[in-house]
């Protein structure tokens, strides 16, 4: 959840439309692998899992999000690794 939730409903809806469009753009680029909201309405509103080489690349991409730019959402970056096509038994 961001620090600026003062937008009127029309502006907020436009920002969120831009947020969704930006997610699609990042997915089309092959950078955004998984995205979605959390269901508990807590401070953390959702998650992006990105395929990037560096923290700086992730931050650069997140800063293209209109909801981040407007302050409606803020972000934390946490490194995470996984193996592709791996099945654990």
KEMIMI-646860 format. One line per 8 residues: number of its first residue (from 0); their letters; for each residue x, y, z of N, C-alpha, C, O. Coordinates in steps of 0.1 Angstrom, whole numbers, plus 5000, padded with zeros to 4 digits. Example, Ala and Ser with C-alpha at 12.3 -4.5 7.8 and 13.67 -1.06 7.14 Angstrom:
! KEMIMI-646860
0> as> 5132/4943/5078/5123/4955/5078/5132/4967/5078/5142/4967/5085 | 5128/4978/5071/5137/4989/5071/5129/5000/5079/5134/5011/5080
This chain:
! KEMIMI-646860
0> xxxxxxxx> 5009/4988/5000/5000/5000/5000/5009/5012/5000/5019/5013/5007 | 5006/5022/4991/5013/5034/4990/5010/5044/5001/5000/5042/5008 | 5017/5055/5001/5014/5066/5010/5004/5076/5005/5000/5085/5013 | 5001/5076/4992/4993/5086/4986/4980/5079/4981/4979/5075/4970 | 4970/5079/4989/4957/5073/4986/4946/5084/4985/4934/5082/4986 | 4951/5097/4982/4942/5108/4982/4935/5111/4969/4927/5120/4967 | 4938/5103/4959/4932/5105/4945/4917/5102/4945/4912/5094/4952 | 4910/5111/4937/4895/5108/4936/4893/5095/4929/4903/5090/4923
8> xxxxxxxx> 4881/5090/4929/4879/5076/4924/4882/5075/4908/4886/5065/4904 | 4879/5086/4901/4882/5086/4887/4897/5085/4884/4901/5077/4875 | 4904/5093/4891/4919/5093/4889/4925/5080/4894/4933/5074/4887 | 4920/5075/4905/4925/5062/4910/4922/5051/4900/4931/5042/4898 | 4910/5051/4894/4907/5041/4884/4916/5042/4872/4920/5031/4867 | 4919/5054/4868/4929/5056/4857/4943/5051/4860/4949/5045/4852 | 4947/5054/4872/4960/5049/4877/4961/5034/4877/4970/5028/4872 | 4950/5028/4882/4950/5013/4882/4949/5007/4868/4954/4996/4866
16> xxxxxxxx> 4942/5014/4859/4942/5009/4845/4956/5009/4839/4960/5000/4832 | 4963/5020/4842/4977/5021/4838/4986/5010/4844/4995/5005/4838 | 4983/5007/4857/4990/4997/4864/4989/4983/4857/4998/4976/4855 | 4976/4980/4853/4973/4968/4847/4980/4967/4833/4985/4957/4829 | 4979/4978/4826/4986/4979/4812/5001/4977/4813/5007/4971/4805 | 5007/4984/4824/5021/4982/4826/5025/4968/4829/5035/4963/4824 | 5017/4961/4837/5020/4947/4840/5020/4939/4827/5029/4931/4825 | 5010/4942/4818/5010/4934/4806/5022/4937/4797/5027/4928/4791
24> xxxxxxxx> 5026/4950/4797/5038/4953/4789/5050/4946/4795/5058/4941/4787 | 5052/4946/4808/5063/4939/4814/5063/4924/4811/5073/4917/4809 | 5051/4918/4811/5049/4904/4808/5052/4901/4793/5059/4891/4790 | 5048/4910/4784/5051/4908/4770/5066/4909/4768/5071/4903/4758 | 5073/4917/4776/5088/4918/4775/5095/4906/4780/5107/4904/4778 | 5087/4897/4787/5093/4885/4793/5100/4888/4807/5107/4880/4812 | 5097/4900/4812/5103/4904/4825/5094/4900/4837/5099/4896/4848 | 5081/4902/4835/5072/4899/4846/5066/4885/4844/5059/4882/4834
32> xxxxxxxx> 5070/4876/4853/5066/4862/4852/5053/4858/4859/5045/4851/4854 | 5052/4864/4871/5040/4861/4879/5036/4875/4886/5045/4882/4890 | 5023/4877/4886/5018/4889/4893/5004/4887/4898/4996/4880/4892 | 5001/4893/4910/4988/4891/4915/4986/4897/4929/4996/4899/4936 | 4974/4900/4932/4971/4906/4945/4971/4895/4956/4968/4884/4954 | 4973/4900/4969/4971/4891/4980/4956/4893/4984/4950/4904/4982 | 4951/4883/4990/4937/4883/4994/4934/4888/5008/4922/4888/5012 | 4944/4891/5016/4941/4895/5030/4940/4910/5032/4938/4914/5044
40> xxxxxxxx> 4941/4918/5022/4940/4933/5023/4950/4939/5033/4947/4949/5039 | 4961/4933/5035/4972/4938/5044/4980/4949/5037/4976/4954/5027 | 4991/4952/5044/4999/4963/5039/5005/4959/5025/5007/4968/5016 | 5009/4947/5024/5014/4942/5011/5002/4939/5002/4995/4929/5005 | 5000/4946/4991/4989/4945/4983/4990/4934/4973/4980/4928/4969 | 5002/4931/4968/5004/4920/4958/5019/4918/4956/5027/4922/4963 | 5021/4909/4946/5035/4905/4943/5038/4905/4928/5029/4901/4920 | 5050/4908/4925/5056/4906/4911/5067/4897/4913/5075/4899/4922
48> xxxxxxxx> 5068/4887/4905/5080/4879/4904/5085/4882/4890/5079/4879/4880 | 5098/4887/4889/5104/4891/4877/5116/4883/4873/5123/4877/4882 | 5118/4882/4861/5130/4875/4855/5140/4886/4851/5140/4891/4840 | 5149/4890/4860/5159/4901/4858/5172/4896/4863/5173/4887/4871 | 5183/4903/4858/5196/4900/4862/5201/4907/4875/5209/4901/4883 | 5195/4919/4878/5200/4926/4889/5188/4933/4897/5177/4934/4891 | 5191/4937/4909/5181/4944/4917/5178/4958/4910/5167/4962/4910 | 5189/4963/4904/5187/4976/4898/5177/4975/4886/5169/4984/4883
56> xxxxxxxx> 5178/4964/4878/5169/4962/4867/5155/4961/4872/5146/4966/4866 | 5153/4953/4883/5140/4952/4888/5134/4965/4893/5123/4969/4890 | 5142/4973/4899/5138/4986/4904/5134/4995/4892/5124/5003/4893 | 5142/4995/4882/5140/5003/4870/5126/5000/4864/5118/5009/4860 | 5123/4987/4863/5111/4982/4858/5099/4986/4867/5088/4990/4862 | 5100/4984/4880/5089/4987/4889/5086/5002/4889/5074/5006/4890 | 5096/5010/4887/5094/5025/4886/5087/5029/4874/5084/5041/4872 | 5084/5020/4864/5076/5024/4852/5061/5022/4855/5052/5026/4847
64> xxxxxxxx> 5057/5017/4867/5043/5015/4871/5036/5028/4875/5041/5034/4884 | 5026/5031/4868/5019/5044/4872/5014/5044/4886/5013/5055/4892 | 5010/5033/4892/5006/5033/4906/5018/5036/4915/5016/5042/4926 | 5029/5031/4912/5041/5035/4920/5045/5049/4918/5047/5056/4928 | 5045/5054/4906/5048/5068/4903/5038/5077/4910/5042/5088/4916 | 5025/5074/4911/5015/5082/4917/5015/5080/4933/5009/5088/4940 | 5023/5071/4938/5023/5069/4952/5012/5060/4958/5011/5058/4970 | 5004/5054/4949/4993/5046/4954/4998/5032/4958/4993/5025/4967
72> xxxxxxxx> 5010/5028/4953/5017/5016/4957/5031/5019/4959/5037/5028/4952 | 5037/5012/4968/5052/5013/4970/5057/4999/4969/5049/4989/4969 | 5070/4997/4969/5076/4984/4966/5087/4981/4975/5094/4990/4981 | 5090/4968/4977/5102/4963/4983/5107/4953/4973/5100/4946/4967 | 5120/4952/4972/5126/4942/4963/5134/4932/4971/5142/4935/4980 | 5131/4919/4969/5137/4908/4976/5143/4898/4966/5135/4893/4958 | 5156/4896/4966/5161/4886/4957/5155/4872/4960/5153/4868/4971 | 5153/4864/4949/5147/4851/4950/5152/4843/4939/5152/4848/4927
80> xxxxxxxx> 5156/4831/4941/5160/4822/4930/5152/4809/4930/5148/4804/4941 | 5151/4803/4919/5144/4790/4917/5150/4784/4905/5155/4790/4896 | 5148/4771/4904/5153/4763/4892/5141/4762/4883/5130/4760/4887 | 5143/4764/4870/5133/4763/4860/5130/4748/4857/5140/4740/4857 | 5118/4745/4855/5114/4731/4851/5118/4721/4861/5122/4709/4858 | 5118/4725/4874/5122/4716/4885/5110/4710/4892/5101/4717/4896 | 5110/4697/4894/5100/4691/4901/5106/4684/4914/5115/4676/4913 | 5101/4688/4925/5106/4682/4938/5097/4671/4942/5085/4671/4941
88> x> 5103/4660/4946/5096/4648/4950/5099/4645/4964/5093/4635/4969
